[in-house]
Amino acid sequence: MIDTFTNMGTLGMVMMIASFIFWGWALFDILKSDFKDSVNKLIWLLVVFFLYAFGALLYVFIGRKQKS
């Protein structure tokens, strides 16, 4: 079995770490923020958690506008 991390290269590792940090920041921002509706907070947590970097991007462009 080929080790994924050795074949990714430096750029791949940097991108993976950056996306993980971005994902973690989005989750942290959701948890510390107040939303207009508590259901929105739960929905954004689930979206970001399950869709990873794509969910974090959605949150940045759509979800941050829904905070109170």
N, C-alpha and C positions, 0 to 999 in steps of 0.2 A: 504494500500500500504506500502510495506516495504521500509524503508529509506536506500538507497544504501550506504551512508557514514558510518552508524553505523554498517553495516554488513561486510564492507571491512576489518576492522582490521587495526592495525598500519602499518604493512608491505604494505598493499594495498594502504594506504594513502601516504606513503613515495614514493612508486613506481609511483603513479599518479602525485604527485608533481614533482618528478624527471623528468618524461617524459614531463610534461608541461614546465619545465625550459629548457630541451634539445630542445624541439620544438621551444620555444621562441628564444633561442640562434641561432638556425639554420636560422630562419627567419631574425633575426638581422644581422647575418653574410652575408646572401644573399643581404640584402638591402645596406649594407655598402661596399660591394665588387664590383670590376670592373670585368666584364666577357669579354671574347674575342668577344662575340656577345651579343647584348642587348636582343635578343630573348631568349637566354639561361637563362638570369636572370629572365625573366618573367616565363619561363617554370618551373624553379626550385622553384620560389615563389609559383606557383600553385600546384606543386607536394607536397611540404612540407606543404602547407596550407591544402590541402584536404586529404592527407594521414597521417597527424599528425606524430606520432613517427616513423612509418615505412618510411615516406617520408624524415624525418630528417636523419634517418640512411642511406638511399640512397644518400642523399646529401653529407654526411660526406665521404662515400666511393667512390662516383662517381663524384659528382658535384664540390667538392673543387678542383679537378684536372683541371677543365675547366676555372678557374679564370685566368685572365691575370696578 
